[in-house]
Amino acid sequence: MSKLKGSYTVEAACVFSICFLIIGSVICLTFSIYKESINYVGDHKVKTENAVRSFRRIDAIKDLSLDELTNQ
């Protein structure tokens, strides 16, 4: 009986070490994918538009065009 208990312990140690390696690999892969996605977003960043500034420019252009139409 003592041989069987020892063999189960060795087998469990091998199985758990393989499981820890697999879990560690998955965690490392997840972080590398995260880093790649952050770099991709940084490289392909869309120019953000200032909504207030755009609204004021459009409003100013409308005012100018209305003034030009009414002056003629």
FIKOLZA-1660 file (N, C-alpha, C; in steps of 0.1 Angstrom, whole numbers, plus 5000, padded with zeros to 4 digits):
% residues 72
   i   px   py   pz ch aa at
   1 5008 4988 5000  A  M  N
   1 5000 5000 5000  A  M CA
   1 5009 5013 5000  A  M  C
   2 5020 5013 5006  A  S  N
   2 5028 5025 5007  A  S CA
   2 5033 5029 4993  A  S  C
   3 5036 5019 4984  A  K  N
   3 5040 5022 4971  A  K CA
   3 5029 5029 4963  A  K  C
   4 5017 5026 4964  A  L  N
   4 5006 5032 4957  A  L CA
   4 5004 5046 4961  A  L  C
   5 5005 5049 4974  A  K  N
   5 5004 5063 4979  A  K CA
   5 5015 5072 4974  A  K  C
   6 5027 5067 4974  A  G  N
   6 5038 5074 4968  A  G CA
   6 5037 5077 4954  A  G  C
   7 5032 5067 4946  A  S  N
   7 5031 5068 4932  A  S CA
   7 5020 5079 4928  A  S  C
   8 5009 5079 4936  A  Y  N
   8 4999 5089 4934  A  Y CA
   8 5004 5103 4937  A  Y  C
   9 5013 5104 4947  A  T  N
   9 5019 5117 4950  A  T CA
   9 5028 5122 4939  A  T  C
  10 5036 5113 4933  A  V  N
  10 5045 5117 4922  A  V CA
  10 5037 5120 4910  A  V  C
  11 5027 5112 4907  A  E  N
  11 5018 5115 4895  A  E CA
  11 5011 5128 4897  A  E  C
  12 5005 5131 4909  A  A  N
  12 4998 5144 4911  A  A CA
  12 5008 5155 4910  A  A  C
  13 5020 5154 4914  A  A  N
  13 5030 5165 4913  A  A CA
  13 5033 5167 4898  A  A  C
  14 5034 5157 4890  A  C  N
  14 5036 5159 4876  A  C CA
  14 5024 5166 4869  A  C  C
  15 5013 5161 4872  A  V  N
  15 5000 5167 4866  A  V CA
  15 4999 5181 4870  A  V  C
  16 5001 5184 4883  A  F  N
  16 4999 5198 4888  A  F CA
  16 5010 5207 4882  A  F  C
  17 5022 5202 4880  A  S  N
  17 5032 5211 4874  A  S CA
  17 5029 5214 4859  A  S  C
  18 5024 5204 4852  A  I  N
  18 5019 5207 4838  A  I CA
  18 5008 5216 4838  A  I  C
  19 4998 5215 4847  A  C  N
  19 4987 5224 4848  A  C CA
  19 4991 5238 4851  A  C  C
  20 5001 5240 4860  A  F  N
  20 5006 5253 4863  A  F CA
  20 5013 5259 4851  A  F  C
  21 5020 5251 4844  A  L  N
  21 5027 5256 4832  A  L CA
  21 5017 5261 4821  A  L  C
  22 5006 5253 4819  A  I  N
  22 4996 5257 4810  A  I CA
  22 4989 5269 4814  A  I  C
  23 4986 5271 4827  A  I  N
  23 4979 5283 4832  A  I CA
  23 4988 5295 4830  A  I  C
  24 5001 5293 4834  A  G  N
  24 5010 5304 4832  A  G CA
  24 5012 5308 4818  A  G  C
  25 5012 5299 4809  A  S  N
  25 5013 5302 4794  A  S CA
  25 5001 5310 4790  A  S  C
  26 4989 5306 4794  A  V  N
  26 4977 5313 4790  A  V CA
  26 4977 5327 4795  A  V  C
  27 4982 5329 4808  A  I  N
  27 4983 5342 4813  A  I CA
  27 4993 5351 4805  A  I  C
  28 5004 5345 4802  A  C  N
  28 5014 5353 4794  A  C CA
  28 5009 5356 4781  A  C  C
  29 5002 5347 4774  A  L  N
  29 4997 5349 4761  A  L CA
  29 4986 5360 4762  A  L  C
  30 4978 5360 4772  A  T  N
  30 4968 5371 4774  A  T CA
  30 4974 5385 4775  A  T  C
  31 4985 5386 4783  A  F  N
  31 4992 5399 4784  A  F CA
  31 4998 5403 4771  A  F  C
  32 5004 5393 4764  A  S  N
  32 5010 5397 4751  A  S CA
  32 5000 5402 4741  A  S  C
  33 4988 5396 4741  A  I  N
  33 4977 5400 4732  A  I CA
  33 4972 5414 4736  A  I  C
  34 4972 5416 4749  A  Y  N
  34 4967 5429 4754  A  Y CA
  34 4977 5440 4750  A  Y  C
  35 4990 5437 4751  A  K  N
  35 5000 5447 4747  A  K CA
  35 5000 5450 4732  A  K  C
  36 4998 5439 4724  A  E  N
  36 4997 5441 4710  A  E CA
  36 4984 5450 4706  A  E  C
  37 4973 5447 4713  A  S  N
  37 4961 5455 4710  A  S CA
  37 4963 5470 4714  A  S  C
  38 4970 5472 4725  A  I  N
  38 4972 5486 4729  A  I CA
  38 4981 5493 4719  A  I  C
  39 4992 5486 4714  A  N  N
  39 5001 5492 4704  A  N CA
  39 4993 5494 4691  A  N  C
  40 4985 5485 4687  A  Y  N
  40 4977 5487 4675  A  Y CA
  40 4968 5499 4676  A  Y  C
  41 4961 5501 4687  A  V  N
  41 4952 5512 4689  A  V CA
  41 4961 5525 4689  A  V  C
  42 4972 5525 4695  A  G  N
  42 4981 5537 4695  A  G CA
  42 4986 5540 4681  A  G  C
  43 4989 5530 4673  A  D  N
  43 4994 5533 4660  A  D CA
  43 4983 5537 4650  A  D  C
  44 4971 5533 4652  A  H  N
  44 4960 5536 4643  A  H CA
  44 4950 5544 4650  A  H  C
  45 4954 5553 4658  A  K  N
  45 4945 5562 4666  A  K CA
  45 4938 5572 4656  A  K  C
  46 4925 5572 4657  A  V  N
  46 4917 5581 4649  A  V CA
  46 4918 5595 4655  A  V  C
  47 4919 5605 4647  A  K  N
  47 4920 5619 4651  A  K CA
  47 4906 5622 4658  A  K  C
  48 4907 5626 4670  A  T  N
  48 4894 5630 4677  A  T CA
  48 4891 5644 4673  A  T  C
  49 4878 5646 4672  A  E  N
  49 4873 5659 4668  A  E CA
  49 4867 5666 4680  A  E  C
  50 4870 5679 4681  A  N  N
  50 4865 5687 4692  A  N CA
  50 4851 5691 4688  A  N  C
  51 4840 5686 4694  A  A  N
  51 4827 5689 4689  A  A CA
  51 4823 5703 4691  A  A  C
  52 4827 5709 4702  A  V  N
  52 4823 5723 4704  A  V CA
  52 4830 5732 4694  A  V  C
  53 4842 5730 4691  A  R  N
  53 4849 5738 4681  A  R CA
  53 4843 5736 4667  A  R  C
  54 4840 5724 4664  A  S  N
  54 4834 5722 4651  A  S CA
  54 4820 5729 4650  A  S  C
  55 4812 5728 4660  A  F  N
  55 4799 5735 4660  A  F CA
  55 4801 5750 4658  A  F  C
  56 4810 5755 4665  A  R  N
  56 4812 5770 4664  A  R CA
  56 4817 5774 4650  A  R  C
  57 4826 5766 4644  A  R  N
  57 4830 5769 4630  A  R CA
  57 4819 5768 4621  A  R  C
  58 4811 5758 4622  A  I  N
  58 4799 5756 4613  A  I CA
  58 4790 5768 4614  A  I  C
  59 4787 5771 4627  A  D  N
  59 4778 5782 4630  A  D CA
  59 4784 5796 4624  A  D  C
  60 4797 5798 4626  A  A  N
  60 4803 5810 4620  A  A CA
  60 4802 5810 4605  A  A  C
  61 4804 5799 4599  A  I  N
  61 4803 5798 4584  A  I CA
  61 4789 5801 4580  A  I  C
  62 4779 5796 4587  A  K  N
  62 4765 5799 4583  A  K CA
  62 4762 5813 4585  A  K  C
  63 4767 5819 4596  A  D  N
  63 4765 5834 4598  A  D CA
  63 4771 5842 4587  A  D  C
  64 4784 5838 4583  A  L  N
  64 4790 5846 4572  A  L CA
  64 4783 5844 4559  A  L  C
  65 4778 5832 4556  A  S  N
  65 4771 5830 4543  A  S CA
  65 4758 5838 4543  A  S  C
  66 4751 5838 4554  A  L  N
  66 4738 5846 4555  A  L CA
  66 4741 5860 4554  A  L  C
  67 4751 5865 4560  A  D  N
  67 4755 5880 4559  A  D CA
  67 4758 5884 4545  A  D  C
  68 4765 5875 4538  A  E  N
  68 4769 5878 4524  A  E CA
  68 4756 5878 4515  A  E  C
  69 4747 5869 4518  A  L  N
  69 4735 5868 4510  A  L CA
  69 4726 5880 4512  A  L  C
  70 4725 5885 4525  A  T  N
  70 4716 5896 4528  A  T CA
  70 4722 5909 4523  A  T  C
  71 4735 5910 4523  A  N  N
  71 4742 5923 4518  A  N CA
  71 4741 5925 4503  A  N  C
  72 4739 5914 4496  A  Q  N
  72 4739 5916 4481  A  Q CA
  72 4725 5919 4477  A  Q  C
% end
